[in-house]
Every structure is written in structure tokens, then in C-alpha cells.
């Protein structure tokens, strides 16, 4: 349902009301009350066989959790830094869902497997972002 919004600072007020400004218009639409969050991994694979075992087991677990795997690539173009790494970006419905997955007892042995098969690893959970309407 579209709602006419006439307050001057549309984005700020729409955010407070749980609405998101439609770009380039004075109308706002309901927005998701929870923002998606992204689990971002970077690492170097040192044991391809063990990493393959991790991938074959974690895939179904991610599907079951409702996560969306957005990026899996070791061929990303390096723009800064010097070490080519595997890059993985997974979208979760919220930061809470991402933390729940990461800290789950079911994922713990797989996390150990991933860490055993990689070096120079990092994992962050970053919230989604909505660009303010102008």
C-alpha cells in the first residue's frame, strides 16, 4: 500500500515510521523491519580436499537456514592488497540469523573443518544498508 508522505525530510521520517522512500517521489512504501545482514569470508585454501568436504556439507545447511549464497569466488580482481583469496558472501535475513547459524552446534564441526583447510581467514557479519532517498 502506497502512502503519500508530505514531511520535508522524507527518508528520516519514513525510517522512523518503518517505511522506505520510493526514489524520486514523495511516496513511501513499507520496508522490512529487519535488515538483511551479510556474512563475508576471506581466506586462502591450503587443503582443497578438506575444503571440498566442508563445502559439500555446509551447502545443504545454508539452504535449510534460508541463507542466500551471493558470492563464491577465488577469481576476484584484486584492487587493493596483494593476496588472492577465496571470497564468500552469504545473505541472511538478519544479523541475529547470521549469528545463530555461525554459533550453532551443527555448524561448529564444519567451522573447524573450514579453519583446518584454510589460512589467512577472516569472517565478518555486516548489516545491509539502504541508501537515503534524495
The first five atom37 places (N, CA, C, CB, O) and aatype in JSON, in Angstrom:
{
  "aatype": [20, 20, 20, 20, 20, 20, 20, 20, 20, 20, 20, 20, 20, 20, 20, 20, 20, 20, 20, 20, 20, 20, 20, 20, 20, 20, 20, 20, 20, 20, 20, 20, 20, 20, 20, 20, 20, 20, 20, 20, 20, 20, 20, 20, 20, 20, 20, 20, 20, 20, 20, 20, 20, 20, 20, 20, 20, 20, 20, 20, 20, 20, 20, 20, 20, 20, 20, 20, 20, 20, 20, 20, 20, 20, 20, 20, 20, 20, 20, 20, 20, 20, 20, 20, 20, 20, 20, 20, 20, 20, 20, 20, 20, 20, 20, 20, 20, 20, 20, 20, 20, 20, 20, 20, 20, 20, 20, 20, 20, 20, 20, 20, 20, 20, 20, 20, 20, 20, 20, 20, 20, 20, 20, 20, 20, 20, 20, 20, 20, 20, 20, 20, 20, 20],
  "atom_mask": [
    [1, 1, 1, 1, 1],
    [1, 1, 1, 1, 1],
    [1, 1, 1, 1, 1],
    [1, 1, 1, 1, 1],
    [1, 1, 1, 1, 1],
    [1, 1, 1, 1, 1],
    [1, 1, 1, 1, 1],
    [1, 1, 1, 1, 1],
    [1, 1, 1, 1, 1],
    [1, 1, 1, 1, 1],
    [1, 1, 1, 1, 1],
    [1, 1, 1, 1, 1],
    [1, 1, 1, 1, 1],
    [1, 1, 1, 1, 1],
    [1, 1, 1, 1, 1],
    [1, 1, 1, 1, 1],
    [1, 1, 1, 1, 1],
    [1, 1, 1, 1, 1],
    [1, 1, 1, 1, 1],
    [1, 1, 1, 1, 1],
    [1, 1, 1, 1, 1],
    [1, 1, 1, 1, 1],
    [1, 1, 1, 1, 1],
    [1, 1, 1, 1, 1],
    [1, 1, 1, 1, 1],
    [1, 1, 1, 1, 1],
    [1, 1, 1, 1, 1],
    [1, 1, 1, 1, 1],
    [1, 1, 1, 1, 1],
    [1, 1, 1, 1, 1],
    [1, 1, 1, 1, 1],
    [1, 1, 1, 1, 1],
    [1, 1, 1, 1, 1],
    [1, 1, 1, 1, 1],
    [1, 1, 1, 1, 1],
    [1, 1, 1, 1, 1],
    [1, 1, 1, 1, 1],
    [1, 1, 1, 1, 1],
    [1, 1, 1, 1, 1],
    [1, 1, 1, 1, 1],
    [1, 1, 1, 1, 1],
    [1, 1, 1, 1, 1],
    [1, 1, 1, 1, 1],
    [1, 1, 1, 1, 1],
    [1, 1, 1, 1, 1],
    [1, 1, 1, 1, 1],
    [1, 1, 1, 1, 1],
    [1, 1, 1, 1, 1],
    [1, 1, 1, 1, 1],
    [1, 1, 1, 1, 1],
    [1, 1, 1, 1, 1],
    [1, 1, 1, 1, 1],
    [1, 1, 1, 1, 1],
    [1, 1, 1, 1, 1],
    [1, 1, 1, 1, 1],
    [1, 1, 1, 1, 1],
    [1, 1, 1, 1, 1],
    [1, 1, 1, 1, 1],
    [1, 1, 1, 1, 1],
    [1, 1, 1, 1, 1],
    [1, 1, 1, 1, 1],
    [1, 1, 1, 1, 1],
    [1, 1, 1, 1, 1],
    [1, 1, 1, 1, 1],
    [1, 1, 1, 1, 1],
    [1, 1, 1, 1, 1],
    [1, 1, 1, 1, 1],
    [1, 1, 1, 1, 1],
    [1, 1, 1, 1, 1],
    [1, 1, 1, 1, 1],
    [1, 1, 1, 1, 1],
    [1, 1, 1, 1, 1],
    [1, 1, 1, 1, 1],
    [1, 1, 1, 1, 1],
    [1, 1, 1, 1, 1],
    [1, 1, 1, 1, 1],
    [1, 1, 1, 1, 1],
    [1, 1, 1, 1, 1],
    [1, 1, 1, 1, 1],
    [1, 1, 1, 1, 1],
    [1, 1, 1, 1, 1],
    [1, 1, 1, 1, 1],
    [1, 1, 1, 1, 1],
    [1, 1, 1, 1, 1],
    [1, 1, 1, 1, 1],
    [1, 1, 1, 1, 1],
    [1, 1, 1, 1, 1],
    [1, 1, 1, 1, 1],
    [1, 1, 1, 1, 1],
    [1, 1, 1, 1, 1],
    [1, 1, 1, 1, 1],
    [1, 1, 1, 1, 1],
    [1, 1, 1, 1, 1],
    [1, 1, 1, 1, 1],
    [1, 1, 1, 1, 1],
    [1, 1, 1, 1, 1],
    [1, 1, 1, 1, 1],
    [1, 1, 1, 1, 1],
    [1, 1, 1, 1, 1],
    [1, 1, 1, 1, 1],
    [1, 1, 1, 1, 1],
    [1, 1, 1, 1, 1],
    [1, 1, 1, 1, 1],
    [1, 1, 1, 1, 1],
    [1, 1, 1, 1, 1],
    [1, 1, 1, 1, 1],
    [1, 1, 1, 1, 1],
    [1, 1, 1, 1, 1],
    [1, 1, 1, 1, 1],
    [1, 1, 1, 1, 1],
    [1, 1, 1, 1, 1],
    [1, 1, 1, 1, 1],
    [1, 1, 1, 1, 1],
    [1, 1, 1, 1, 1],
    [1, 1, 1, 1, 1],
    [1, 1, 1, 1, 1],
    [1, 1, 1, 1, 1],
    [1, 1, 1, 1, 1],
    [1, 1, 1, 1, 1],
    [1, 1, 1, 1, 1],
    [1, 1, 1, 1, 1],
    [1, 1, 1, 1, 1],
    [1, 1, 1, 1, 1],
    [1, 1, 1, 1, 1],
    [1, 1, 1, 1, 1],
    [1, 1, 1, 1, 1],
    [1, 1, 1, 1, 1],
    [1, 1, 1, 1, 1],
    [1, 1, 1, 1, 1],
    [1, 1, 1, 1, 1],
    [1, 1, 1, 1, 1],
    [1, 1, 1, 1, 1],
    [1, 1, 1, 1, 1],
    [1, 1, 1, 1, 1]
  ],
  "atom_positions": [
    [[0.84, -1.17, 0.0], [0.0, 0.0, 0.0], [0.89, 1.24, 0.0], [-0.96, -0.01, 1.21], [1.76, 1.38, 0.87]],
    [[0.69, 2.12, -0.95], [1.46, 3.35, -1.03], [0.82, 4.41, -0.14], [1.56, 3.85, -2.48], [-0.4, 4.51, -0.07]],
    [[1.65, 5.19, 0.52], [1.17, 6.23, 1.41], [1.81, 7.53, 0.98], [1.5, 5.9, 2.9], [3.02, 7.59, 0.78]],
    [[1.01, 8.59, 0.84], [1.55, 9.91, 0.49], [2.23, 10.48, 1.73], [0.43, 10.87, -0.03], [1.64, 10.52, 2.8]],
    [[3.46, 10.92, 1.58], [4.22, 11.43, 2.72], [4.65, 12.84, 2.37], [5.46, 10.52, 3.05], [5.38, 13.04, 1.4]],
    [[4.22, 13.84, 3.14], [4.48, 15.23, 2.79], [5.48, 15.92, 3.71], [3.2, 15.98, 2.8], [5.72, 17.12, 3.56]],
    [[6.07, 15.2, 4.64], [7.07, 15.81, 5.52], [8.33, 16.07, 4.72], [7.37, 14.9, 6.75], [8.7, 15.27, 3.86]],
    [[8.98, 17.19, 4.98], [10.14, 17.59, 4.19], [11.26, 16.56, 4.18], [10.68, 18.9, 4.71], [11.78, 16.25, 3.11]],
    [[11.65, 16.01, 5.31], [12.73, 15.03, 5.37], [12.14, 13.63, 5.23], [13.55, 15.16, 6.7], [12.02, 12.9, 6.22]],
    [[11.77, 13.27, 4.03], [11.05, 12.02, 3.76], [11.8, 10.8, 4.27], [10.8, 11.88, 2.29], [11.19, 9.94, 4.9]],
    [[13.11, 10.71, 4.0], [13.84, 9.49, 4.37], [13.86, 9.29, 5.88], [15.27, 9.56, 3.83], [13.54, 8.2, 6.36]],
    [[14.25, 10.33, 6.62], [14.35, 10.2, 8.07], [13.0, 9.83, 8.67], [14.86, 11.49, 8.68], [12.91, 8.89, 9.45]],
    [[11.97, 10.55, 8.31], [10.65, 10.27, 8.87], [10.11, 8.93, 8.41], [9.69, 11.37, 8.5], [9.47, 8.23, 9.19]],
    [[10.35, 8.57, 7.17], [9.9, 7.27, 6.69], [10.59, 6.15, 7.44], [10.15, 7.13, 5.18], [9.98, 5.13, 7.74]],
    [[11.87, 6.35, 7.76], [12.61, 5.33, 8.5], [12.02, 5.16, 9.9], [14.1, 5.7, 8.6], [11.84, 4.04, 10.36]],
    [[11.72, 6.25, 10.55], [11.13, 6.2, 11.88], [9.79, 5.49, 11.83], [10.96, 7.6, 12.45], [9.43, 4.76, 12.77]],
    [[9.03, 5.69, 10.76], [7.72, 5.08, 10.63], [7.77, 3.65, 10.12], [6.86, 5.91, 9.71], [6.74, 3.0, 9.99]],
    [[8.97, 3.14, 9.83], [9.09, 1.79, 9.28], [8.74, 1.77, 7.81], [8.2, 0.83, 10.05], [8.21, 0.77, 7.31]],
    [[9.02, 2.85, 7.12], [8.72, 2.96, 5.7], [10.0, 3.33, 4.96], [7.61, 4.02, 5.43], [10.94, 3.84, 5.56]],
    [[10.02, 3.06, 3.68], [11.19, 3.43, 2.89], [10.73, 4.33, 1.75], [11.93, 2.15, 2.33], [9.75, 4.02, 1.08]],
    [[11.42, 5.42, 1.55], [11.04, 6.36, 0.5], [11.24, 5.73, -0.87], [11.84, 7.66, 0.61], [12.28, 5.13, -1.14]],
    [[10.25, 5.87, -1.73], [10.41, 5.44, -3.12], [11.29, 6.49, -3.79], [9.02, 5.27, -3.87], [10.99, 7.68, -3.71]],
    [[12.36, 6.07, -4.43], [13.3, 7.02, -5.02], [12.6, 7.97, -6.01], [14.42, 6.26, -5.74], [11.85, 7.57, -6.89]],
    [[12.91, 9.25, -5.79], [12.45, 10.26, -6.73], [10.96, 10.58, -6.61], [12.74, 9.82, -8.11], [10.41, 11.2, -7.53]],
    [[10.31, 10.19, -5.55], [8.88, 10.51, -5.43], [8.59, 10.92, -4.0], [8.0, 9.3, -5.84], [9.44, 10.76, -3.12]],
    [[7.43, 11.45, -3.77], [7.01, 11.81, -2.42], [6.27, 10.67, -1.75], [6.13, 13.04, -2.46], [5.68, 10.86, -0.69]],
    [[6.29, 9.49, -2.35], [5.58, 8.36, -1.78], [6.55, 7.45, -1.05], [4.83, 7.59, -2.88], [7.73, 7.37, -1.38]],
    [[6.02, 6.77, -0.07], [6.84, 5.81, 0.66], [6.14, 4.47, 0.66], [7.11, 6.29, 2.1], [4.92, 4.37, 0.56]],
    [[6.95, 3.44, 0.78], [6.41, 2.09, 0.82], [6.89, 1.41, 2.09], [6.84, 1.27, -0.44], [7.96, 1.75, 2.59]],
    [[6.13, 0.47, 2.63], [6.6, -0.23, 3.83], [7.93, -0.91, 3.55], [5.56, -1.27, 4.31], [8.13, -1.48, 2.48]],
    [[8.86, -0.83, 4.52], [10.14, -1.51, 4.35], [10.23, -2.64, 5.35], [11.33, -0.52, 4.53], [9.45, -2.72, 6.3]],
    [[11.18, -3.53, 5.13], [11.38, -4.63, 6.05], [11.82, -4.09, 7.39], [12.42, -5.64, 5.51], [12.66, -3.19, 7.46]],
    [[11.26, -4.61, 8.45], [11.62, -4.14, 9.77], [12.98, -4.67, 10.21], [10.56, -4.54, 10.78], [13.61, -4.07, 11.09]],
    [[13.44, -5.75, 9.64], [14.79, -6.23, 9.9], [15.57, -6.15, 8.6], [14.78, -7.67, 10.48], [15.09, -6.55, 7.54]],
    [[16.77, -5.66, 8.7], [17.63, -5.54, 7.53], [18.38, -6.84, 7.33], [18.62, -4.35, 7.67], [18.77, -7.49, 8.3]],
    [[18.6, -7.23, 6.07], [19.45, -8.39, 5.86], [20.87, -8.08, 6.33], [19.45, -8.81, 4.35], [21.29, -6.92, 6.36]],
    [[21.59, -9.12, 6.68], [22.99, -8.99, 7.06], [23.79, -9.96, 6.22], [23.21, -9.24, 8.59], [23.27, -10.96, 5.73]],
    [[25.06, -9.66, 6.07], [25.92, -10.43, 5.19], [27.1, -10.99, 5.96], [26.4, -9.56, 4.02], [27.81, -10.26, 6.65]],
    [[27.29, -12.3, 5.84], [28.46, -12.95, 6.41], [29.49, -12.99, 5.28], [28.12, -14.41, 6.97], [29.24, -13.56, 4.22]],
    [[30.64, -12.38, 5.53], [31.66, -12.23, 4.49], [32.93, -12.96, 4.95], [31.95, -10.72, 4.19], [33.51, -12.64, 5.99]],
    [[33.33, -13.93, 4.15], [34.52, -14.72, 4.43], [35.61, -14.39, 3.42], [34.2, -16.23, 4.41], [35.32, -14.17, 2.24]],
    [[36.85, -14.35, 3.88], [38.03, -14.23, 3.02], [39.07, -15.19, 3.58], [38.58, -12.75, 2.96], [39.35, -15.17, 4.77]],
    [[39.64, -16.02, 2.71], [40.64, -16.98, 3.18], [41.41, -17.55, 2.0], [39.99, -18.11, 3.99], [41.02, -17.39, 0.85]],
    [[42.5, -18.22, 2.32], [43.3, -18.94, 1.33], [43.12, -20.42, 1.6], [44.82, -18.52, 1.39], [43.32, -20.88, 2.72]],
    [[42.74, -21.17, 0.58], [42.55, -22.61, 0.72], [43.91, -23.3, 0.65], [41.59, -23.17, -0.38], [44.64, -23.15, -0.34]],
    [[44.25, -24.05, 1.7], [45.53, -24.76, 1.75], [45.35, -26.26, 1.62], [46.26, -24.44, 3.05], [46.3, -26.99, 1.32]],
    [[44.14, -26.73, 1.86], [43.84, -28.16, 1.77], [42.54, -28.33, 0.98], [43.73, -28.81, 3.21], [41.47, -28.4, 1.57]],
    [[42.64, -28.4, -0.37], [41.45, -28.46, -1.21], [40.52, -29.65, -0.89], [41.87, -28.54, -2.64], [39.3, -29.51, -0.98]],
    [[41.08, -30.79, -0.52], [40.25, -31.95, -0.22], [39.38, -31.71, 1.01], [41.14, -33.2, -0.01], [38.18, -31.97, 1.0]],
    [[39.99, -31.21, 2.07], [39.24, -30.92, 3.29], [38.23, -29.8, 3.04], [40.19, -30.53, 4.44], [37.11, -29.86, 3.54]],
    [[38.63, -28.79, 2.28], [37.71, -27.69, 1.96], [36.52, -28.22, 1.14], [38.44, -26.57, 1.18], [35.39, -27.79, 1.35]],
    [[36.78, -29.13, 0.22], [35.7, -29.74, -0.57], [34.7, -30.47, 0.32], [36.28, -30.71, -1.6], [33.5, -30.43, 0.07]],
    [[35.2, -31.14, 1.34], [34.33, -31.81, 2.29], [33.47, -30.8, 3.04], [35.16, -32.65, 3.29], [32.28, -31.02, 3.26]],
    [[34.07, -29.68, 3.43], [33.34, -28.6, 4.1], [32.21, -28.09, 3.2], [34.3, -27.44, 4.47], [31.07, -27.96, 3.65]],
    [[32.53, -27.8, 1.95], [31.55, -27.23, 1.02], [30.38, -28.18, 0.82], [32.21, -26.93, -0.34], [29.23, -27.75, 0.81]],
    [[30.66, -29.47, 0.66], [29.58, -30.42, 0.41], [28.63, -30.54, 1.6], [30.16, -31.79, 0.07], [27.46, -30.88, 1.43]],
    [[29.13, -30.27, 2.8], [28.28, -30.36, 3.99], [27.6, -29.05, 4.36], [29.11, -30.84, 5.15], [26.48, -29.05, 4.85]],
    [[28.28, -27.93, 4.12], [27.72, -26.64, 4.53], [26.63, -26.16, 3.58], [28.82, -25.6, 4.64], [25.73, -25.43, 4.0]],
    [[26.7, -26.54, 2.31], [25.69, -26.1, 1.34], [24.27, -26.42, 1.76], [25.97, -26.73, 0.0], [23.43, -25.52, 1.85]],
    [[23.96, -27.7, 2.02], [22.6, -28.03, 2.46], [22.2, -27.33, 3.76], [22.49, -29.53, 2.64], [21.04, -26.97, 3.94]],
    [[23.16, -27.14, 4.66], [22.87, -26.46, 5.92], [22.47, -25.0, 5.68], [24.09, -26.54, 6.86], [21.56, -24.49, 6.33]],
    [[23.16, -24.35, 4.74], [22.83, -22.96, 4.41], [21.45, -22.88, 3.77], [23.89, -22.37, 3.46], [20.66, -21.99, 4.1]],
    [[21.15, -23.8, 2.87], [19.82, -23.81, 2.24], [18.73, -23.98, 3.29], [19.73, -24.93, 1.2], [17.71, -23.3, 3.24]],
    [[18.94, -24.88, 4.22], [17.97, -25.14, 5.26], [17.76, -23.91, 6.15], [18.4, -26.33, 6.11], [16.66, -23.7, 6.67]],
    [[18.81, -23.11, 6.34], [18.71, -21.92, 7.19], [18.03, -20.75, 6.49], [20.08, -21.51, 7.66], [17.71, -19.75, 7.13]],
    [[17.81, -20.86, 5.18], [17.2, -19.76, 4.43], [18.2, -18.74, 3.93], [16.19, -19.08, 5.28], [17.81, -17.71, 3.38]],
    [[19.48, -19.01, 4.1], [20.52, -18.08, 3.65], [20.64, -18.13, 2.13], [21.88, -18.41, 4.31], [20.31, -19.14, 1.5]],
    [[21.13, -17.04, 1.56], [21.39, -16.96, 0.12], [22.88, -16.75, -0.1], [20.56, -15.81, -0.56], [23.44, -15.76, 0.37]],
    [[23.51, -17.68, -0.79], [24.93, -17.53, -1.11], [25.02, -16.62, -2.33], [25.63, -18.93, -1.36], [24.55, -16.97, -3.41]],
    [[25.63, -15.46, -2.16], [25.69, -14.46, -3.23], [26.99, -14.48, -4.0], [25.48, -13.1, -2.65], [27.0, -14.23, -5.21]],
    [[28.1, -14.77, -3.32], [29.41, -14.76, -3.98], [30.24, -15.93, -3.46], [30.16, -13.4, -3.74], [30.34, -16.14, -2.25]],
    [[30.83, -16.67, -4.37], [31.85, -17.67, -4.06], [32.86, -17.56, -5.19], [31.25, -19.16, -3.93], [32.6, -18.01, -6.31]],
    [[34.02, -16.96, -4.9], [34.98, -16.73, -5.98], [36.4, -16.59, -5.45], [34.6, -15.48, -6.76], [36.65, -15.9, -4.47]],
    [[37.3, -17.26, -6.11], [38.73, -17.05, -5.86], [39.34, -16.28, -7.03], [39.47, -18.4, -5.64], [40.55, -16.12, -7.12]],
    [[38.48, -15.81, -7.92], [38.95, -15.1, -9.1], [38.59, -13.61, -9.06], [38.36, -15.72, -10.35], [38.57, -12.95, -10.1]],
    [[38.32, -13.09, -7.86], [38.0, -11.67, -7.76], [39.22, -10.84, -8.16], [37.55, -11.31, -6.32], [40.35, -11.21, -7.85]],
    [[38.99, -9.75, -8.84], [40.08, -8.86, -9.26], [40.58, -8.09, -8.05], [39.63, -7.9, -10.39], [39.81, -7.38, -7.4]],
    [[41.86, -8.21, -7.77], [42.46, -7.52, -6.63], [42.63, -6.05, -6.98], [43.82, -8.17, -6.23], [43.36, -5.7, -7.91]],
    [[41.96, -5.2, -6.22], [42.06, -3.76, -6.43], [42.97, -3.12, -5.38], [40.66, -3.11, -6.39], [43.62, -2.11, -5.66]],
    [[43.02, -3.7, -4.2], [43.9, -3.25, -3.12], [44.4, -4.48, -2.39], [43.17, -2.26, -2.14], [43.69, -5.49, -2.31]],
    [[45.59, -4.42, -1.88], [46.16, -5.58, -1.21], [46.89, -6.44, -2.24], [45.08, -6.4, -0.49], [46.98, -6.08, -3.41]],
    [[47.42, -7.59, -1.78], [48.23, -8.37, -2.7], [47.94, -9.86, -2.71], [49.65, -8.17, -2.37], [48.41, -10.57, -3.6]],
    [[47.16, -10.35, -1.75], [46.97, -11.79, -1.66], [45.64, -12.21, -2.28], [47.03, -12.23, -0.21], [44.58, -11.78, -1.83]],
    [[45.69, -13.06, -3.31], [44.44, -13.57, -3.86], [43.79, -14.52, -2.85], [44.68, -14.28, -5.22], [44.44, -15.44, -2.36]],
    [[42.54, -14.3, -2.56], [41.84, -15.1, -1.57], [40.52, -15.6, -2.12], [41.62, -14.29, -0.29], [40.0, -15.08, -3.12]],
    [[39.98, -16.61, -1.46], [38.61, -17.03, -1.71], [37.72, -16.0, -1.03], [38.34, -18.51, -1.18], [37.96, -15.62, 0.12]],
    [[36.7, -15.56, -1.74], [35.75, -14.59, -1.2], [34.37, -15.23, -1.22], [35.76, -13.26, -2.01], [33.95, -15.76, -2.24]],
    [[33.67, -15.18, -0.08], [32.34, -15.75, 0.03], [31.46, -14.73, 0.73], [32.36, -17.11, 0.81], [31.82, -14.2, 1.78]],
    [[30.29, -14.45, 0.14], [29.32, -13.54, 0.74], [28.0, -14.29, 0.83], [29.17, -12.22, -0.09], [27.47, -14.78, -0.17]],
    [[27.46, -14.36, 2.05], [26.21, -15.07, 2.29], [25.23, -14.1, 2.93], [26.43, -16.32, 3.19], [25.55, -13.44, 3.92]],
    [[24.03, -14.01, 2.35], [23.0, -13.12, 2.88], [22.09, -13.89, 3.84], [22.17, -12.5, 1.73], [21.61, -14.98, 3.53]],
    [[21.87, -13.29, 5.01], [20.92, -13.82, 5.99], [19.82, -12.78, 6.2], [21.64, -14.15, 7.35], [20.02, -11.6, 5.93]],
    [[18.68, -13.22, 6.66], [17.55, -12.31, 6.86], [17.86, -11.22, 7.88], [16.33, -13.1, 7.3], [17.31, -10.12, 7.79]],
    [[18.73, -11.52, 8.84], [19.09, -10.53, 9.87], [20.44, -10.91, 10.46], [17.99, -10.45, 10.98], [20.94, -12.01, 10.24]],
    [[21.0, -9.99, 11.22], [22.26, -10.28, 11.91], [22.06, -11.4, 12.92], [22.8, -9.01, 12.62], [22.94, -12.23, 13.14]],
    [[20.88, -11.42, 13.54], [20.57, -12.48, 14.51], [20.59, -13.85, 13.85], [19.2, -12.23, 15.17], [21.11, -14.81, 14.41]],
    [[20.02, -13.94, 12.63], [20.03, -15.21, 11.9], [21.45, -15.63, 11.55], [19.18, -15.1, 10.63], [21.79, -16.81, 11.63]],
    [[22.28, -14.67, 11.15], [23.67, -14.98, 10.8], [24.43, -15.49, 12.04], [24.36, -13.73, 10.21], [25.16, -16.47, 11.96]],
    [[24.26, -14.81, 13.16], [24.92, -15.24, 14.39], [24.42, -16.6, 14.86], [24.71, -14.21, 15.49], [25.2, -17.43, 15.33]],
    [[23.14, -16.81, 14.74], [22.56, -18.1, 15.12], [23.18, -19.23, 14.3], [21.03, -18.09, 14.94], [23.52, -20.28, 14.84]],
    [[23.31, -19.01, 12.99], [23.93, -20.01, 12.13], [25.39, -20.24, 12.54], [23.85, -19.58, 10.65], [25.81, -21.38, 12.74]],
    [[26.15, -19.15, 12.65], [27.58, -19.26, 12.93], [27.86, -19.94, 14.27], [28.22, -17.87, 12.93], [28.81, -20.71, 14.39]],
    [[27.03, -19.67, 15.27], [27.24, -20.22, 16.61], [26.48, -21.52, 16.87], [26.84, -19.21, 17.62], [26.52, -22.03, 17.99]],
    [[25.8, -22.05, 15.86], [25.0, -23.26, 16.08], [25.89, -24.48, 16.32], [24.09, -23.51, 14.87], [26.98, -24.59, 15.75]],
    [[25.42, -25.39, 17.17], [26.16, -26.63, 17.4], [26.34, -27.44, 16.11], [25.44, -27.48, 18.44], [27.34, -28.14, 15.96]],
    [[25.39, -27.35, 15.19], [25.5, -28.1, 13.93], [26.63, -27.56, 13.05], [24.17, -28.05, 13.16], [27.27, -28.33, 12.33]],
    [[26.88, -26.24, 13.1], [27.92, -25.65, 12.26], [29.31, -25.78, 12.88], [27.61, -24.18, 12.0], [30.31, -25.74, 12.16]],
    [[29.4, -25.94, 14.18], [30.7, -25.96, 14.87], [31.71, -26.93, 14.25], [30.49, -26.33, 16.32], [32.86, -26.53, 14.02]],
    [[31.34, -28.19, 13.96], [32.35, -29.08, 13.37], [32.73, -28.66, 11.95], [31.84, -30.51, 13.36], [33.85, -28.91, 11.5]],
    [[31.81, -28.04, 11.24], [32.12, -27.57, 9.89], [33.03, -26.34, 9.93], [30.82, -27.24, 9.11], [33.92, -26.19, 9.1]],
    [[32.79, -25.48, 10.9], [33.68, -24.33, 11.07], [35.1, -24.81, 11.33], [33.19, -23.41, 12.24], [36.05, -24.29, 10.76]],
    [[35.25, -25.81, 12.19], [36.58, -26.38, 12.46], [37.2, -26.95, 11.19], [36.48, -27.47, 13.53], [38.41, -26.8, 10.97]],
    [[36.39, -27.59, 10.37], [36.87, -28.16, 9.1], [37.35, -27.05, 8.17], [35.75, -28.98, 8.42], [38.41, -27.17, 7.55]],
    [[36.58, -25.96, 8.07], [36.96, -24.82, 7.22], [38.26, -24.2, 7.71], [35.84, -23.75, 7.19], [39.14, -23.9, 6.91]],
    [[38.37, -24.01, 9.01], [39.58, -23.4, 9.57], [40.81, -24.3, 9.35], [39.4, -23.12, 11.06], [41.91, -23.8, 9.14]],
    [[40.6, -25.61, 9.41], [41.69, -26.56, 9.18], [42.16, -26.52, 7.71], [41.25, -27.99, 9.55], [43.34, -26.74, 7.43]],
    [[41.25, -26.23, 6.8], [41.55, -26.27, 5.37], [42.0, -24.93, 4.8], [40.34, -26.73, 4.62], [42.29, -24.83, 3.61]],
    [[42.08, -23.89, 5.65], [42.39, -22.55, 5.15], [43.39, -21.84, 6.06], [41.11, -21.71, 5.03], [43.62, -22.24, 7.2]],
    [[43.97, -20.78, 5.51], [44.81, -19.89, 6.31], [44.38, -18.47, 5.98], [46.35, -20.1, 6.02], [43.58, -18.23, 5.08]],
    [[44.95, -17.54, 6.73], [44.7, -16.11, 6.5], [43.21, -15.84, 6.37], [45.45, -15.63, 5.22], [42.77, -15.13, 5.46]],
    [[42.43, -16.41, 7.28], [40.98, -16.31, 7.17], [40.4, -15.19, 8.01], [40.34, -17.61, 7.58], [40.93, -14.81, 9.05]],
    [[39.3, -14.67, 7.51], [38.52, -13.69, 8.27], [37.05, -13.94, 7.97], [38.92, -12.22, 7.92], [36.69, -14.44, 6.91]],
    [[36.22, -13.58, 8.94], [34.78, -13.68, 8.79], [34.18, -12.49, 9.52], [34.22, -15.05, 9.34], [34.47, -12.27, 10.7]],
    [[33.33, -11.74, 8.84], [32.63, -10.62, 9.46], [31.15, -10.74, 9.14], [33.2, -9.25, 8.98], [30.76, -11.33, 8.13]],
    [[30.33, -10.17, 10.0], [28.9, -10.05, 9.73], [28.63, -8.56, 9.62], [27.99, -10.74, 10.86], [28.87, -7.8, 10.57]],
    [[28.14, -8.14, 8.46], [27.89, -6.73, 8.2], [26.41, -6.53, 7.9], [28.77, -6.22, 7.03], [25.81, -7.31, 7.16]],
    [[25.82, -5.47, 8.47], [24.41, -5.22, 8.2], [24.2, -4.67, 6.81], [23.84, -4.25, 9.23], [25.09, -4.05, 6.23]],
    [[23.0, -4.9, 6.27], [22.64, -4.31, 4.99], [22.56, -2.79, 5.13], [21.3, -4.88, 4.47], [22.6, -2.26, 6.24]],
    [[22.45, -2.11, 4.01], [22.41, -0.64, 4.01], [21.37, -0.19, 3.0], [23.81, -0.05, 3.66], [21.27, -0.72, 1.9]],
    [[20.61, 0.81, 3.4], [19.63, 1.42, 2.49], [20.1, 2.83, 2.22], [18.18, 1.4, 3.08], [20.22, 3.63, 3.14]],
    [[20.36, 3.13, 0.95], [20.8, 4.46, 0.56], [19.65, 5.45, 0.8], [21.26, 4.49, -0.93], [18.53, 5.21, 0.35]],
    [[19.93, 6.54, 1.5], [18.86, 7.53, 1.72], [18.35, 8.08, 0.4], [19.36, 8.67, 2.6], [19.13, 8.34, -0.52]],
    [[17.04, 8.26, 0.31], [16.45, 8.85, -0.89], [16.78, 10.33, -0.91], [14.89, 8.62, -0.94], [16.92, 10.96, 0.14]],
    [[16.91, 10.87, -2.08], [17.19, 12.31, -2.2], [15.98, 13.04, -2.64], [18.33, 12.58, -3.17], [16.01, 14.26, -2.79]]
  ]
}
